[in-house]
Amino acid sequence: MSKKRERLSEQIKEVVAKYVVENAPPDIGIVSITRVELTKDGSRAKVFFTVLPEENADKVKTFLEEHKRNITEKIKRFRVKVIPKLEFEEDKETQIMEKLWNEQV
């Protein structure tokens, strides 16, 4: 990944995380934005998250989808040529690694 895309991915991750902290209802659980994957052309950004308890994943995804416009407005402030279309997905990879780690300990 190029430095520019890497930096933008990190900025998007920070914006989404801050937005969740400031705006999500308290009953949603503990949400962590784990990573952002940008397409090569920067037109799409897949934002991965985890949540505790895991049963609240649908609530988190619904919250993020409902607030996509507000989050995108904050991303526009980065003054990039292409504003990526946001997609949100639960980070199953992190959950699998956690379960494997706990089995080994």
N, C-alpha and C positions, 0 to 999 in steps of 0.2 A: 504494500500500500504506500502511496506517495505521502510525503510529509504533510502536504496540504490536506489530503483526504483524512489522514490520521488526526490532524489537528481539528478539523471540522467534526469528525466523529466524536472526539473528546468533548468539544464544545456542546454538541447536541446532547450528549450524555449528561453533562452538567446542567444544562437548561431543563431537561426533562426531570432530573432528580430534584432540582430546586423547586420546580413547579409542583411536583407531587408532595414534597414536604410542606409547602405553603398552602396548598389547596385541597388535598385529599381529605375526605372525612376520617375521623379518628378510628372508626370501626373497620376500616379497610385492612388494617394490619400493618406490618413492617414491610415496606417496599424498598427494593434495591434495584437500581438500574445497572445491569451488569456489563452491557456492551452495546455498541452501535455498529452495524455493518452498512457501509455505504456502497452503492454500485459504482462502477468505474467512472461513469459519466456524472455521478452525484445527483441523479434524479430521484433516487429512492434511498431511504434510510430505514433499516429494520432495527427497531429498538427492543432489546431483550431485557426482561425484568424477572425478578424472583420476589416472592411474597411469603411471609409467615403470618398466619397459617396458610398452607398451600391451597386450602379449599377456597381461599379468597381470590384466586387467580382470575376468575371470570369477572369479579367485581373490579379488579384493577384494570383489566383490559377494557371493560366498559367505560370506566372513568377516563382512561387515556383517550379512547376513541371519541368520547363526548367533548373532550377538551383539546382535541387535535388542532383546531383553528387557533386557539389562544397560544398553544405551544409553538405553532408555526410562525405566528406573529413575532414571537421572541427570537426565533431563528433568523427571521428576515433582517434583524439588526446586525447580523454578521456581514452583511453586504457581499454576499456571494452571488455569482452569476446565475446559478441554478439553485432554487430553493427545493430541497428534497421533499418528496412525498413521504410522510411518516407511516410506518407500519409497526404495530406492536405485537410482541409475541413473548409468551412465557419461556424462560430460559431452561429448557429441559436438560441441556448439557451440564449445567452447574448442579442440578439436582442429582443426576446420575453420578457425577464425580463425588458429591457429598456422601451418597449412599455407599459407594465403593470404599471411600475413606473410612466411614464408620464401621464397615464390616471388617476392615483390616486391623482396626485399633482394638 
